[in-house]
């Protein structure tokens, strides 16, 4: 798989029926190793290992109804009060981060209303903090540590 702009992590990878599978430590099962899944698994490890997010407070491919249509958010992270605090949208390294990607995560956030949104293609990572009171947002220079946002 492609090198990413993230630390290097070890994963359990196996072949089955001419497909590569990667073990998802959050869902506790092997999933098909697509380019997007490679980014997602690395980004999850980054959040747990480098940013201190508890693995037990992470949901992967969680169903979110948007305009009565079921969608699946890549990663949702929860705070200490069991409320969602961050949505992460992962794309393959070959997908450029465009306004359409931000529109996708914004649709998920219409329902969840989290304080932090993250978009990554494994090479570029963007994090913005929402300000619902002032109807604005601000891009952050880096993804915050869990300890600093867990109470949001």
C-alpha positions as CSV (number, residue, x, y, z in Angstrom):
1,X,0.0,0.0,0.0
2,X,1.0,3.6,-0.4
3,X,3.2,5.5,2.1
4,X,1.2,8.1,4.0
5,X,1.9,11.3,5.8
6,X,1.4,9.5,9.1
7,X,3.6,7.5,11.4
8,X,4.2,3.9,10.4
9,X,2.0,1.3,12.2
10,X,1.9,-2.5,12.1
11,X,-1.3,-4.2,10.9
12,X,-2.5,-7.8,10.6
13,X,-3.0,-8.3,6.9
14,X,-4.0,-11.6,5.2
15,X,-5.0,-12.8,1.8
16,X,-8.3,-14.6,1.3
17,X,-10.1,-15.5,-2.0
18,X,-7.5,-13.4,-3.9
19,X,-8.3,-10.3,-1.8
20,X,-6.1,-8.6,0.8
21,X,-7.8,-8.1,4.2
22,X,-6.7,-5.9,7.1
23,X,-7.7,-6.4,10.7
24,X,-9.8,-3.5,12.0
25,X,-9.1,-3.3,15.7
26,X,-12.2,-1.2,16.3
27,X,-14.7,-3.5,14.6
28,X,-12.7,-6.6,15.7
29,X,-12.8,-8.2,12.2
30,X,-10.9,-8.4,8.9
31,X,-12.2,-6.0,6.2
32,X,-11.2,-5.7,2.6
33,X,-8.0,-3.7,2.2
34,X,-9.0,-0.9,-0.2
35,X,-6.9,2.3,-0.6
36,X,-9.5,4.2,1.5
37,X,-9.4,1.5,4.2
38,X,-5.6,1.8,4.3
39,X,-6.0,5.5,5.1
40,X,-8.8,4.9,7.6
41,X,-6.9,2.2,9.5
42,X,-3.7,4.3,9.6
43,X,-5.6,7.4,10.7
44,X,-7.4,5.5,13.5
45,X,-4.1,4.3,14.8
46,X,-2.8,7.8,14.6
47,X,-5.7,9.1,16.7
48,X,-5.3,6.3,19.3
49,X,-1.5,6.3,19.5
50,X,-0.5,9.9,18.9
51,X,-3.6,11.9,19.9
52,X,-4.8,9.7,22.9
53,X,-8.3,8.9,21.7
54,X,-9.6,5.8,23.5
55,X,-10.3,3.0,21.0
56,X,-13.4,2.2,23.0
57,X,-14.9,5.6,22.1
58,X,-14.4,5.2,18.3
59,X,-17.1,4.0,15.9
60,X,-16.2,3.0,12.3
61,X,-18.7,3.2,9.4
62,X,-21.5,4.2,11.7
63,X,-24.9,4.7,10.1
64,X,-26.0,8.4,10.0
65,X,-29.3,9.3,8.4
66,X,-29.0,12.3,6.2
67,X,-32.3,13.7,4.8
68,X,-33.9,10.3,5.6
69,X,-31.3,8.5,3.6
70,X,-28.9,6.1,5.4
71,X,-25.2,7.0,5.0
72,X,-22.1,5.7,6.7
73,X,-19.6,8.0,8.3
74,X,-16.0,6.7,8.2
75,X,-15.1,7.4,11.8
76,X,-16.9,9.0,14.7
77,X,-15.1,9.8,17.9
78,X,-16.9,10.3,21.2
79,X,-16.2,12.4,24.3
80,X,-16.2,11.4,27.9
81,X,-20.0,12.2,28.0
82,X,-20.7,9.6,25.2
83,X,-21.6,12.4,22.8
84,X,-19.9,12.6,19.4
85,X,-17.2,15.2,19.3
86,X,-15.4,14.5,16.0
87,X,-16.2,13.1,12.5
88,X,-13.3,11.9,10.3
89,X,-13.8,11.4,6.6
90,X,-11.1,9.3,4.9
91,X,-10.3,9.2,1.2
92,X,-7.8,7.3,-0.8
93,X,-4.4,9.0,-1.5
94,X,-5.5,9.3,-5.1
95,X,-8.5,11.4,-4.1
96,X,-7.9,15.2,-3.8
97,X,-9.4,16.9,-0.9
98,X,-12.0,19.2,-2.5
99,X,-15.0,21.1,-1.5
100,X,-17.1,18.0,-2.4
101,X,-15.3,16.1,0.4
102,X,-16.0,18.9,2.9
103,X,-19.7,18.9,1.7
104,X,-19.9,15.2,2.4
105,X,-18.7,15.5,6.0
106,X,-20.9,18.6,6.5
107,X,-23.9,16.5,5.5
108,X,-23.1,14.0,8.2
109,X,-22.6,16.8,10.6
110,X,-26.0,18.3,10.0
111,X,-27.3,15.4,12.1
112,X,-24.5,15.0,14.6
113,X,-23.4,18.6,15.2
114,X,-19.9,17.7,16.4
115,X,-17.4,20.4,17.4
116,X,-14.6,19.0,15.2
117,X,-14.5,17.8,11.6
118,X,-11.4,16.1,10.0
119,X,-10.8,15.2,6.4
120,X,-7.8,13.1,5.3
121,X,-6.5,11.4,2.2
122,X,-3.5,10.1,4.1
123,X,-1.3,12.8,2.7
124,X,-3.2,15.9,3.6
125,X,-5.2,16.3,6.9
126,X,-7.6,19.1,7.6
127,X,-9.2,19.7,11.0
128,X,-11.8,22.4,11.6
129,X,-13.5,23.5,14.8
130,X,-17.2,24.4,14.5
131,X,-18.6,27.5,16.2
132,X,-22.4,26.9,16.1
133,X,-23.2,30.0,18.1
134,X,-21.5,32.3,15.6
135,X,-22.3,30.1,12.6
136,X,-18.6,29.8,11.6
137,X,-15.7,27.5,11.7
138,X,-11.9,27.7,11.9
139,X,-9.2,25.5,10.5
140,X,-6.8,24.3,13.2
141,X,-3.1,23.9,12.6
142,X,-3.3,20.3,13.9
143,X,-5.7,17.7,15.2
144,X,-6.2,18.3,18.9
145,X,-5.3,15.8,21.6
146,X,-8.2,13.9,23.1
147,X,-7.4,15.2,26.6
148,X,-8.0,18.7,25.3
149,X,-11.4,18.1,23.7
150,X,-13.0,15.1,25.5
151,X,-15.4,17.3,27.5
152,X,-16.8,19.2,24.5
